[in-house]
Every structure is written in C-alpha cells, then in structure tokens.
C-alpha cells in the first residue's frame, strides 16, 4: 500500500502546479534527520526542474544542510545537474580538496561525465586518494570506458596505487577484480551497492519513487574488459603486484591476471582473463631498461616507469611512443638483449636519461614496493 501511494506521488497531477505538487509530497517525508528545504531542492533536481532548483538557491538554501544524508552539492553532483552544480559552486564558500574529491566520487559512481568535467575545471584533484580509492579506481570499478578515458586525459596516473585500499590496488587490478564481481549475481549486487545504485538514497520516498533508472539502464554501458584494454593502451603495467589482503583473502603478489582468474566466489570473466594473459605474455614493460639494469625493480627502471606513466601516458604523442616501444622492445631484447655490446652501448645512454629525469623530480617514490 505504501509503495502504491509513493508511486502515485511520483509526478505532479495533470492540473497540478509544481508548488502544489511539492507542498503535497514534502510533508510526507521524515523530518527528523532531513532538511525540508534541501528535500525540496533535491525533488526539483530529481524531476529535472533546474529552474526550481535555482529558485531554492536564490531563496537562501543552506548548503550545509542535508536531505537523506546528502548536501545540495552532493545532490547536484550525483544527479549530474551541471547548471545547478555550477551555481552552487559560485554561491558557496571555497571548497577544500577533500570536499571536491567527495563530489568527484559521487559524479563518477553515478557516471555523470559533464559534472566530472566541471569539477575538474574547478580544481578537483584527479589523483586525490579519498577513503580507499582515487577517481580513476572508482571509474574502473564503475566500468564505463568513456569515464576512464576522461580521467586519463585529465592527468590521472595510470599505475598509481591506492595506498589506503585493501591490497594497494592499481587501476588495472581494480578493473580486473570488478569484472569478476560483475559476472556473479551476488557480486553484481555488491557492485550495485558500492555504486549506490541499489539505494539511491531517496528513491522510495514520496515524490522520488518510480523515477529512478532501473539496473538494466545503469549497467548498459558497463564494460570492465574495455576499461582494462584502455588502461593497457595508456601504459598500465600488468606485471605490478598487489600487497596484503582483501577481506579475508591474501592477494599478496597477485597481478591483475591472477585477480581476474580469482574472480568472485569462483566466477571469473573469461574475456578479462584472455586479455590479461595476452598482455602478460608480450608486454612486461620497460623491456630494454630491465635487460640493461638486470631487474624490473631496479631504481633506474622505477624512474623510467614513473616518467612513462606520468609524462608520456597522459599525452597522445606519448601514448604513441609507448605503443611503438611495446612493439619493438621485446623483439630487440630477444635478439640482442643479452649481448655485452648491447649493454655497453645502452647503459651510458640510459644512465644519462635517468639522471636527467631524477633532476626533474622523477623517481621520488613513496614506497620501495612497486
């Protein structure tokens, strides 16, 4: 019966003005932890009525108040209202880096790409680690290739670890693991909760019920395998390893491939496993430097990898250079990599390059584990 009443309140009646409709449904909300003024603002955005949302702002909407645990900025970011979000950012106080990162997370999880562009233009840090994720890892969990490309173009570090997250995952590891969740019914439910799709905060309240997108709509553009392929083309390193535990599972030493094979509750995504297997065979990364210095984990190779990830991968010309290197590097190393003359010729040139990069700040790595 309650659900039927809420459905009846899902939109204004044929002869009902917005004000009449709002005044009819708003008293039905639980007011104990909710601001009615923010609720009316959220209701307007939920119905796509940006003019009414602007009216709420002009009438002195308190940007600190909350409705269903969300501030006005949160609602605008999550619902992707660029006009309203911009208006709130203009009227509100200067936001701290943490606040902008929080709004960025909401927009990414809801796949609001225009809102993400706006927040980045207003100074949101594309590499800020909030709680247990960065913008790029949230996008890799969400699994929308266009969002991942947007963040990479904005300067997201393709191989950056989430130091606070279980397993200290890279974006590629996150995409590989998320593909396994998505193949399992229980795992997909977990993914939906993480993205906020199953709750959507107010979706069952009068005025909100019956208007939220269904799961099929939300999941239609999810493709974790395409995300992993994009990351690899942008310089993601499939040989990097996880550290520690994820929940009760020890994933120490697992690469993206092992995480994909592990899947979720025994179910994995064959396409993801196939993609990462192919790359693990042919693209270990930094082939020539590894052959010269003897170890993928040598300090010099770390400097070169950081230069690749932070300077080359975000740029079109840099990505082309990486692709060419991945094409000829393995063949060159197989042909002459073990010869003394190759080592003598390449070592001085690479030493000079590494010193030049170090003088520009590359190689300042927080942890010796990469």
N, C-alpha and C positions, 0 to 999 in steps of 0.2 A: 504493500500500500504506500509506504514512504517513497519507494522508488518511482511508483506511478505519479505521485504528487510532484516529485522532483522533475520528472520528465515533462509534466505539464507546465512547469516553471522554466523550461529550457529556453524559451524565447518570448518576446512580447506578443500579446494578442493582436489580432488584425486591426483593431481600432485603439490600441493602447500606445500612448507616447512612451518614450524612453523613461522619463521621470516617473510616470505612473507604474511602469514595469519595475523599475529599480525600487521604488517605495513599497511595492508589493512583496518582492522577494527578500529584500535586505533584512526585515525584522525576523525572518526565519533562521538566520544564521546564529550560531552560538556566539554570544558576545563576550564570553568570559576571557578568552585569550585572543580575541580578534578586534582589530580597529575597524569600525564600520566605514569610516571614510576611505581607508585603504581597500576594504572589500568592494566598495562602490567603484573605485578606480580599477581594481582587478576585473570586476564584472564587465566594465566597459571594454577593457582590452581583450577579454575572453571572447567577446562578441565582435571584435574588430572595430569598435567605435572609438577611434583615436581622438576624434573631436571632443567627445565627452570626457575621455581621459585627460586631455589638455585642460578642459574646464575644471576638473578636480584639482589639477596642479595650480591653476590660477586662483582657485578659492582657498589656497593655503594648505595643501596636502602636506602632512608631516612625513618627511622621507625616512624618519627613524621608526615610525610605527609599522606594525606588521599585521598581515591577514594570512591565516594558515601558515604561519612561520616564515612568510616572505615579505620583504620590504617592497615599496613601489619600484625601486630599481631592479630588484630580483624578478618581479613580475614582468617588467618590460623586457629584461634580458632573456628570460625563459620563453616568453611568448613571441619574441622576435620583433617587437614594435620599435623599429629604428627611430621613427619620428618621436615617439614618446620617450625613448631612452635618451635620445639627444637632448630633448627638452629638460629632462630631469638632471642630466649631467651639467647643463648650462645653469640651472637654478640652484642646484645643490652645492654643498661645500666640496672642496678639493678632496678627492678620494685617495686613500693610501694604496700602496702597491698591492697589499693583501686584498683590499676591497675590490679593486679592478680584476684581480685574479679570480676571485669568487664569482663575479659576474661573468667572466670569460668562461669559467667552468660550466655555469648554467646554460649559457648560449651554445656551447659545444655539445653538451649532453642532449640538448633539445634540437640540435642540428639547425641552428639559426645563423647562417653564414653571414648575412648582412649585419647582424648585431655584432658578430665577432669582428668583422672589418671595422665597424665603428669603434669598438672598444680598443682595438689595436691602434687605431688612429689617434685615440685619446690617451695613449701612453701605457696601455696594458702590456706587461712583460710576457712575451711569448714563451719564455723559458722559465717562468716563475714556478717553483715547486710548492704547491698548496696541498696540505694534508699528505696524501700518498700518491700524488700524481702531478704531472705537468700538463699544459694544454695539449701537447702532442700525444701523450699517453692516453688522455681522456678521449681524444679523437680516434685513436687506434682502438680503444675499447668500443666506442660508438660504431666504428666500422664504415664510415662514409668517406670514400676516396677524395671527393672534392674538398671536404673539410681538412683532411690531412694535407692535401696539396696547398691549400690556402695558408696553413700554418708554416709549412716548409718554406713557401715563398716569402713569408714574413720573417724568416730567420730562425725558425725552431731547429735546435740541434738534433740531427737525425740519430745520433748514437748516445745521447745524454741518458745517464741512468737516473732513476728516481731513488735518491739516497734514502728516503724515508719509507719507501714502499717495501712490502714483503718480497724478498728475492732480488731487490735492487734491479728491477727490470729495465730494459731498454724499450723504445717504442716497438721495435720488431718483435721482441719477445712478447710484449703485450698483445700485439695483433695475432701472433701465433696461438697464444693461450686463449684469447677471446674467440677465435674460430672454433676451438673445441667446445667452448660453452654453447655456442650458437647451434651446434649440431645435436646437442642433447636437450630434451624437453625440459628437464629440471634446470639444466644450465642456462637455457634461454630465459626461464623465469628469473634466475639470478641476475642475468644481464638486464632484463627489463627493470628490476628493482634498482640496480645500480644506475641506470639511465633515468630513473624517476618515472618511467612510463606507466608502471602499474598503480602508482598512487596519484600522480599529477595533482597532489595537494587538495584541490577543491572540486574535483571532477564529479563528486556525488552530492554536492550542495545545491540547494535551490538556486536556479539561475545559471548554474555551471553544468549540471548533469545533462548528458545526452549530446554534448557538443565537443567532447574530447576526441581526437583521432583514435581509431582502433589500432590494435597491434599490427595488423597486416599493412596498414598505411605507413606506420612508423618504420617497419622493418623492410619496406620495399627497396630502399636504396642502400641497404647494408651489404657490404662485400669485403670481409676481412682479408680474403686472398688477394683481391685487387689492391687493398691497402698495403699488404706486405710486398707485393710486386713494385708498388710505387716507392716504398721506402728503400728497397734494394736498388732501384734505379737511381735514387738520390744519394746513394752511398752508405746505406745501412750495412753494418758488419755482421754477417750471420755467424761468425765464429766467437763473438762475445758470449760470456757465460754468466748465468745468474749466480747469486750468492745467498746462502742461507735457506730459509724455509718460507713456504707459502701455506698458511694454515698449519695443518698437521703434516704436510708433505715436505720432505727435504728435496729441494731442487738445486742444491749447491753443485755447480759445474754444468748445469743444463744449458745448452744453447737453445736458440729459437726452434731448431728442428726437434730436439728432444721434448720441448714443451708442447709442440704441435702433435708429436706422436703420443705423448702422455694424455692429451685431450682432457675431457671432463667426464668423470665416472666411467672411464673406459671407452668413451666415444670420441673419435678424432675426425678431423676434416681431411679426407684423402687428398683434395686439391692443394691444401696448405702444406701437407707433408711432402707432396710431389714437388711443389715449387721450391721449398727449402732444401730438399735433397739435391735438386739440380744445382742450386747455388752453392751448397756446401762442397760439392764435388769440384766446381770450377772456379769459385771466387772466394778464396780465403782472405783476400785483401792484402795490400802492401806487399806484393809478391817480391819485387826486386829488393826493396829495403830489408825485408825479412831474410832473403838469401844473403845479402851483404853483411848484416849485423848478427845473423845466426839465430835470432829469436823474434817471434811476433811481439813478445812482451818487453823487448829491449827499450830503454829510454828514448833512443833515437827514433825507433819506429812509432812510439807513442806520440812524439812531436809531429811526425808526418801524418799520422792518422788524425790528430786533432786539427791540423791545417786542412786536411781533406774535408772533414766534417763541418768545420765552422766557416771556412773561407771558400772552398770550391763547391760543395754540395748545394748551398743555397742559391747559386747563380747558374744561369743557363749554360754559359761557356764552361764553367767549372764542371757541371754535370757531364758535358760532352767530353771533357778531358778525362774524367773518371771512367766513362764508358770505354773510351779508346784504350786507356790503361788496363782496364779489366779484360779487354780483348787481346792485347799483345803481351801483357805482363806474364801470364802463366806460360805462354809459348816460349818467351825469351828465357825465363828461368829454367824451364825444362831443357832448353837447348844448350845454354852456356852458363847457367847459374852456379854450377859447381867448379868452374874453371878458375884457376888462380888469377889469370889475366883479367877476367871479368871483375873479380873482387878488387884488384889493384886499380882498375880504371874507375869503377863506380864508387869506391869508398871515399876518396877525397872529395868528389863532387857532392855526394850525399852529406858528408861532414860539413861542408861549407853551407849547404842548404839548411841543414838542421840548426847550425849556429845563427844563421840569418833569421830563421823563424823564431828561435828562442829569444833573440833580441827584440822581437816584436810581440813577445808575450805568450807564444805557443809553448806548450809543454808544462804549463802550470796546472798540474793535475792534483785534485784533492786526495785521491787515493792511489796507491800503487797497484790496485787491482782494477783491471780494465776488461 
